[in-house]
Amino acid sequence: MPQVQSLQINYQTLEEFKKFRENGLEELSMLEDLRANMIEDNAVSPFYGIYEDGKLVARISLYKIGAKYNHYTETPTDFHELMKLEVLPGYKGKGYGTALVEFAKTLGLPIKTNVRLGAQDFFLKRGFQPVKYDPIRDRGENPYIWLPE
């Protein structure tokens, strides 16, 4: 299984994220998220990634959300919001996306993500379940939840 690493909040990571922006969807860009964390001087990085031959090839962000904002599980508890899972072209199909999701599961909290069109099977195979859509809560998003056992 590929090794997932916490990504530093610094200018080197900012440069690595630019490669994803060139290859990916604008909505997946984490440049602004990273810049905001740099400005706020956050010590704990919500960004995780996988390197191959010294190059960042896959990444996600995981934000810990407090129980009072949990409208997805029967018992409100803290959870992680998994966002912006992305693997660079040429590196897909190597298990990097799965490794990032499995890493998130090891943190022991429920995980909520908004699944993009075409990615439903990926998340279903990894134990996520769709949440009954609520137009007020979800505002056009497509939430899926994974619950620890």
Summary of the structure (lengths in Angstrom):
residues: 149
radius of gyration: 15.2
end to end distance: 21.9
largest distance: 44.9
contacts: 400
relative contact order: 0.15
helix: 33%
strand: 26%
